[in-house]
Amino acid sequence: MTFTLTSMLTHHTFAMNPLEHQIHYPLGDALPSKGGSIEIAPGVHWIRMGLPFALDHINLWLLRDRQLGAGGVMLDGWTVVDCCIDSAATRAQWEQIFVNCLGGLPILRVIVTHMHPDHIGLAHWLCERWDVRLWISATDYNVARVAVYDPQGFGGEAGANFYALHGAQDPSFLDHVRGRASYFPTLVPALPPRFRRIMDGDTLDIGGRAWHCISGYGHAPEHMALFCAELTTLISGDMVLPRISTNVSVHASEPEANPLQLFLTSLLRYLDLPESTLVLPSHGKPFIGLATRIAQLQNHHRERLAEISLAAHDHALSAADTLPILFQRKLDTHQMTFAMGEALAHLHHLWLDGKLERFLDQAGVQRFRAPNGG
């Protein structure tokens, strides 16, 4: 069933999130029911699906659409934005959505904001089921192909060696990383064989409304958010989340990357949007207060960078050494993979900005310290 409302989150968490009162949740505590949706703007429906992780849900979006079909006939239907992982539970919930929320109309296209499993996992199934095209940035489509068909794409021996280089020594954690060689394909077993490329600055006509593509970097290779000026609504994907800070990581495949700088710079691109913009994030609840939230995220990372820089004046740090600075809670082995990548992202931001220098110690661990010993 679809309900219409007439009124208009490993990631860092903020302790009790004292800053949350600075942004506004226009729907209050309302959440879509399982197999149902909430219409939160004209022709924009919110779906929420469960995930088997600490971050236990993802928001997906149905946009009322109208497209020219074969033979020049106009077709009424829906565009799907993001898909969830491939699992029996997810497929079953989509089957409920087809019955309860589409009004007997078909899916006309599938848009994926970026290539992470909770966003692209079921794209192949949805596209095949409805005989439609996947729309995604070319970078994310091709990185996803590598992750699906390269067994060492997101783990394996190369990943374990990379984390060991940066100070991770727990054998159980390194074994966990070695076992992640097939992690991505278990959640994304296949991809649509063809796709439609979307790029920064593109305008998509969805149901007669213009949705503008805004690229973002740091979290994913080429993340695409969508903004509709007519509705003053932004589908922000993972780039701007209300309660948590998006994971930004350095990976073994790009060992000198500077993703945190890319992420923080990308956030500035949303400041041109109206402050009244309704933000539809992939995790958490829709909110208003975009500029405020961006300032919170910028300050959050600025504070962590300052803490790491100060610690590096006292002694050289590996990525593993910085974990207690970034995370004030015990991390399980799954969370450690994200945490190590995030620690490196902060260290690389300081290193590539000339505020830290990098060296290999006698034990073969990569460390960072203040220039000239502080």
N, C-alpha and C positions, 0 to 999 in steps of 0.2 A: 504494500500500500504506500502511496506517496502522500506526504503531508505538506501543506503549504503554510508558511509563516508569512504574515503580512508585514511585520516589522523586521525591520532589518537588524615529537619529542624524541657503536656507542657514542652518545652525544653528551655534551656537558649538561648538567642540570643546575639550576640556581637553588640554593638551600631555601626551602619553603617559598622560593620565588617571590621575594618581597617586591620586585619590580612589576609584577603582573598586574597590580591595580592601576598601573599607568596606561594600560591598553584596555580596550572595550570589547567585550564579547556580546554582540547584538542579539544572539540567540540564547544567551544565558547558558544553562546546563543542558539544553536540548541536544540529543544525539539521534542520528538515524537508527531505526530499528534494523535488526538483522534481516536482510532480504528486502528492506524498504529504503526510502530516500526522503530527504527534506528538500523542498524547493526553496532556495535561499535568495534567489534573484530571478527575475522573469526568464524562464527557460533554462535555468541553471539548477541542477539537482545534486545534492550531496549524498554520497554513499560512503559507508565506513565498513571496512573489512578487517578481520583479526589477523595478526601475525604471530608466529610461534617464537617470538624473541622478547627481550626485555622491553623494547619499543613495540608494544603489543597491537598496534593498529596502523592502518593507512587510510587516508581519505582519497576517494576517487570521485570523478565528476562526470555527470551526464549533461550534455549541452544539446538543447533542441536545435535541430538542423534541417536544412532543405538543400538538396543538391540535384544537379542535372544528371540523370541516369542514362543508361543505354537507350538509344533511339530518340534522344532529346526529350525524354519525359522527366518532369520534376518529381523528385521523391522526397517525401517527408520522413524524418527519422531522427536519429541521435548520433552525436559524436561522443565517444568515450575518451576521457583524459585519464591515463594511467590504468593499470590492470591488476595489480597485486601479484604475488608469487603463484607459481603453478602448484596446486595441491588439490586433493579431492574436496576438501572443505571449501576452498575458494571457488572451484568450478560449481559446486552445489549452490553456493550463495549467488553466483552469477545467474544460475538457472532461475532462482527466485526473483532476481532483479528483472530478468527478461519477462517474466509473467506479471510481476507486480508494478513495474515502474515504466515500461516502455509504451503503454497504451496501445499495444498491438502493432507498433511501428518498428522498423528494423534499425540495426546499427549501420551507419553509413560510412564511418571511418573511425580509426583508433589513433589517438595522439599519445605519445609517451614523452614526458618531460625529460627523462634521462634514463641511463642504462642500468641502474641498480635493480636487483632482483624483485624488490617489492613494487617496482614501477613497470617493469617490462616482462615479468615472468610469464604472464598468460597472454601476451600479445599474439603469439603464434596461434593459440587456440581461438581467440576472439576473431582474428583476421580470417582464419580458415572457416570458422563457424558461419560468419556473415559474408564471406567472400569480399572483403574490403582491404584497403591498403593501410599499412602502418605509416604514420607520419612522425618523424624523429630527426634530430640533427644527424648529419652524416658521421660526425666524430663518434657520437655515442652508439650509433648502430654498429659501426665497425669495431669499436672497442668491445661491445657486447659479443660480437661474433668471435673475437679472440678469446673472450672469457668462456664462451660456451664450448668452443671446439679445441682450445688449448688446455690440456689437463694441468698445466702448471700456472694457469692464468692468475689465480688468486690464492696461492699457497704453495704447497709442495716443498721440496728441498731448497729451492731458491729463496722462497719466502722465509723459511726457518733460518737459513744462513744470513739473510738480511737482518732479521731481528737480533740474531746473536752478535752480528757486527756492531749493533747499536746497544749492546749491554744486556739483552735478555738472556738469562742463564738457567731459568727453571726448565728442567727436562720435560716436564709434563706440558708446559706451554709450547715448547718447540715441537714436541710430538703432535700436539693439536694442530699447529700450523702445517706440519708435513701432511697431516690427514685432510687438510682443506683443499687439496689439489682438485677435487671434484665438487667443491662446495657450490660454485656458481651453477654448474649444469644440473645439480639436484633441484634448484629452485627455478632455473630457466633452461629446460631441457632442449628447447629449439627456438629458432627465430623465424619470422616470416622471411621467405627467400628474397623478397623485394620490398622496397620502402620508398616513400616520398620524402625528399629532403626538405627540412625547414631550417631557416637561417635567421640570424639576428636582423631585425628590421622588416621581416616578412609580415604581411597582413593576411590573415586567414578569414574568409567569409564563412561564418558559422551561423546558419539560420538567419542570414540577412544582417548580422551584426559583425563589425570589424574587430578582430582579436589580433593584437600586435605582439609579435615574438620578441622577447628580450633574453639575450643569451647571458649566462652566468658561468663562472669558472671557479675552480677550487674544490668544490664538493664532487663534481662529476666533470668529465672532459669538456662537454659543451651542453650544459643544462639549458632548457628552454622554458621560460615562464610566459604566460599569456595574459595580456591586459586588454580589457574592453572599456573604452572611454564612455560609451553609451550607458553602460551599466555601472561604471566606476568600480570595476571588479578586477582583481588580480589573482590568477591561479599561480601561486608562487612556488609550487613544488616543494623542494627541500631548501631553497635558497633563503627563505625567511620563514621561520617557525616561531610560534608565540611563546613557548615555555622552555624550549631547549635550544642549544646552539648546534647547528649542523656539524656533523663530523667532517673534518678537513684533514686529509692524511697524505703522507708521503708513502709510496709503495715501491717495492723492489724493482718493478719494471721501469720506474723513472726516479732513480735514487737521488738526483740533485734537484728535484722539483721544489717549487716555492708556492704551494697551493694556498697557504693562508694569505699571502699578499694578493693572489688572484681573487680569493673569496672576498676580502675586505674591499678591494677596488670594485668588484662587481656589485656589492651592496649599494654603492653610491649611485648606481644607475637608476635605482628605484625612487630616489629622492625627488625626482621630477614629477612623480605621480601625485595626485591630490591626496591631502591628508585624510579626506573622507573615504578613501578607497577601502572597499571591503576585501580583505586578504583571505584567500582560500588556501591554507597550507596543507601539505601532505600529512602532517601529524599535528595533533592538537585541534583546537576549535577555530572556526572563522573569527576574525577579529578586525577591528578598526584601530589605527594608530601606527601606521607603517613607519613614518619617520622616527617616532619614539622608539619603536622596536629596533630599528636599524642602529640608532644611537646606543641602545643598550648592548647590542651585539658588538659594536665597535669598542665600547668601553670595556666589556667583558674580556675581549682578547687583548686589548691594550694593557689591562691589569695583569693578565697572565704573562705577557711578554716582559713586563717590568719585573715581575717576581723571578722569572727565569734569568733575566739579565743580572739581577742582583746576586742570585745564587752563583752564577758563573764567575763572578768576581772573587768569590771565596775559594772555589775549587772547580776543576774541569768536570763537566757533566756529560754523561751519556744520555741517550733518550730514556733509557730505563730509570736513570737517576731523577729525571724530571717528573715522573708519574705522580709522586706524592704532592708535587706543587700543583699539578693540573687537576688531580682527582682526590678528593678527601673521603674516599670510600674504598672498601675492598673491591677489587675487580676479579671477576671470574675469567677463565681462560678465553672465552669467546670475546668478552669485553676488552681483554688485553690487546687483541689484534688491532682494534680501533684506537685504543689508547696509545699504543706505541706509534702508530701512524700520526696521531694528533700531536704527540710530543715532538716528533721529528718536524712536523709542519711549523711549530713554534720556534724550534731551534734553527731551522733553515731560514725562517723569516729574519731572525737576528743575524745569522751568519751571512746571508746574501746581501744584507743591508750594511755589512761591515762592522756590526756591533759585537760580533763574536768571531773567533777564528776556530777552524776545525783541524784536528790532527788525529793520528792513529797512535794509541798508546802502546806500551811494550807488550801488552796482552792481546793486541790486535783488535781493540775496541775503539770505535769512533767516538771522539769526545769533542766538546766545545768549551771554550774559555774566553774570557775577556782578552782583547788584544794586549800583547806584551805582559801577559800575566795579570792584567787588571790595573 
